[in-house]
Amino acid sequence: MFVILRAEKKNSKNMCKINGLMIRLTGRLPKGHRFYCGRYHRGRAKFIYIPTHGRHVLDGKFSYKRKLEHGRYRKAEGRYERNIKTGKWSFVRSGRNTTIRLEANFKNGALDGDLLYTCEERTIAGSMRTNLKMTIADGKVKGAIEGKFGKGSFSGRCDDNGQPHGTWSVVIKKLLHSNDELREVWRHGNLVYTDLQEEEKYPNPEASFFRARFNYILSEDINRLLSIAPQGSRNISLAI
């Protein structure tokens, strides 16, 4: 249950009034709905809702931002249908040295469709970016996965059961047209080949290089992003 509170800052309050007036004048507010702009869960939010005697029902566009110290912030934007996430959503967690972004599609509160994950880590030596694009269906990662790990181009694939299948590789381009490549070959979740030397090999397929890296992103980073606006999401437990 959320409590509607007055905005504390005058400028923010005026902007909220303007936003609400524009929505009413342009007729974009559905019948029986109201617009809110102000404090919300230790941050600020703008959304459309249906007032009820009990819990108010989120139903329409939603945006939320929470500012933290040292320039850090959390942000979420998307749409609700009667308290359930639907359509395209975006999430951002910005820290002192790391910014993580997620663009995802929801259907009936569950991840469904294209998912784009980006993580930028900033150091004295420069920045390193991880980009991954994948498809979620029936609560599983399915089909092709592509992107970058730093300077390396990545490609892989999961079968219809969400298990690694085929060749997974990172290719790092070097000078003079030479490349470094790390490969793992999977057969429906079973690791059958790796380029790692014997002493470097992981003790079991569950902890292989790619599986360990991906499961951390799926279970840790993505769940932390979704927790920015947790209402209206089904329990999500992605893993490969």
N, C-alpha and C positions, 0 to 999 in steps of 0.2 A: 504494500500500500504506500502511495506517495502522498505527501502533504504539499499543497500549493502555497508557496511563500512569496512575500513581496521582494522585489529586486532592491538591493541595497544602494547601488550606485545610481545617481541621477541620470547620467548619460545612457546607461544600460536600460534604465526604466523607460526613458523616452523612446529609445530604439524599439523596445518591446511594444510600446503603444502604437508606434508607426507601423510595425510589422502586422500587428493585429488589425489595425484600421485598413491597411492595404488588402489584407485577405478578405475582410468583410466587403469592401468596395468592389473588388474584382469578382466576388461571388465564388471564391475558391474554397470556402469553408462549407463542407456538407451540412445538410440539415441535422440538427441535434448534436453537432460537434462544437467544441470550443478550442480556442488557441491559447497556449501558455508560453510565456517567455520569462525565465527567472531562475532562481536558485533551485538546484536539484542534485541530490546525492553528492554533496560537497563540491559541486561544480555548477555550471550553468547549462540550461537546456532550452530548446524551442521545440514544441511539438503540438500536434492536434490530438484531442482526446474526446471521449464520450463521458459526460458526467453521470455518475450513478450514486445511489444511496450508500453503496459500500466502496469498493475499490473503483477508481476511475479507469476507464479502458483506453489504452493507447490505440489510435486508429488513424493513421496517416503519416506524414513525414515527421522524422525525428532527428534532432541533432543535439549533441552533448559535448561539452569540453570542460575539462578540469585542469586548471593551471596549478603547477607545483613550483617549489623553489628551484633556483638556478636555471630557469628557463624550461624546465621539464613540463610535459603536459600529456594528457590522455584525451582522445577524441574519437567519437563514433557518429556516423551518419547513415540513415537508411529509412525504412518504412515499416510500419506495423499494420497488420490487419487484425483488429480485435485482440491486441496483446501478443500477437504471434509475428515474429520476424518474417518478412517476405521480400522477394526481389533482391536487388543489389545493395550491399552494405559495404562501408569502408571503416577501418579502424586504424588508429595510430597510437603508438606508445613512444614518446620521445624522451630520452634520457640525456644525461650529460655527455655520454660518448657513443650512444647507440640509439638509432631510430628504427623502429620496426613498423611495417605497414602491411595491411591485409585488405584485399578486395575480394569479396566473396558473394555468392548467390545463395539465397535461402528459399526453401519451399516448405510451407507448413512448419516453420521453426527449425528445420534441419538444413545443414549444408547440402547444396545440390547444384551442380554445374561447375563452371570455371572458377578457379581459385588462384589468385596471384599474391605471392608472399615476397616481401622485400625487407632485407635487413642491412642497414648501413652502419658499420663500425668505424669510428673516427679515432685515429691515433696521431702521435707526433709525426710519424713517418708518412701519414696520408690516410686515406679512407679505403675500406674494403667492403664490397657490396655482394650480397647474396640475393639472387633473383630466382624464383621458382614458379613455374606455371603448371597446374595440374587440374584434373577433373575429379569431382566428388560425385558419386552416385550410390544410392542405397547405403550411405554411411561408410563408404570405402573409397580409397584412391584407385581409380581405374584408368587404363590407357596410358598414353604418353605423358612423360614428365620432362620438362626442359628448362634450362636456365643457366645461371652462372654461379660458381663459387669463387669469388675474388676474380683472378685473371683466367680462371678455367671455365670452359664451356661444358655444361653438363647435359647428358641425355640418359633416359631410362624409361622403364615401362612396368606397369603392374597388370596382372591378369584380372579377369572378372571377379575373382575372389579377394582382390586387394593385395595380392602377394607379388613380390618382385619376380619378374620373368624376362628372360632375354639378357642382352648386354647392357650394363650400366657403366658409364664412363665419364671421366673428366679429362678434357684435353686442354693443356696449357701451351699456348703458342710462345715460342722463343725466337731469338734472333736467327737470321740466316735460314728462315723457313723450316726450322726444326721444331718438333713438338714433344712435350712430355705427356704421357697418357697413363692413367690408372683405370684398369678395367676389372669388373666383376661380372661373371656370367651366372645367371640364375635360371632355375627350372621350377616354376610354380612354388616359389618360396624356399627352395633348397639351393644353397650356394654350391656350384659345381666347379668354379674356377675363379682365381684371383691373381692379380699381378704382384701382390705383396710377397716379399720373401718369406721363407718359412718362419724365421724368428719374428717377423712383423705381423704374422697372421693373427687374426682374432681367434680366441679359443672356440667360438661356436658361431654359426650363422646369425644368431639373434644379435650378436654384437659386431657384425661386420662393419666395415667403414661406412658404406652408404646407408645401410639399415639403421645404424646407431645415429648417424647425423640426421636422417630424415625423421626418425621417431622422436628425437629431441624437438625438432621444429614442430612436428604435428601435435605432440602431447604437451609441450611446455609453451613455446612461443604463441602458437595459435590459440590455445586455451586462455593465455594471459590477455591476448588481444580481445577475445570474445567476452571476457569478464568485465570489460569497460562498460558494456551495456548488456548485462546478463539476462534481463527479462525477455521472455519470448523465444528462448533457444532451447532446443531439446538437448539432453545430455549428449555430449560429443566426446568420443573416445577414438580418435583416429590413430592408426598404426599400420605399418606395412610389414 
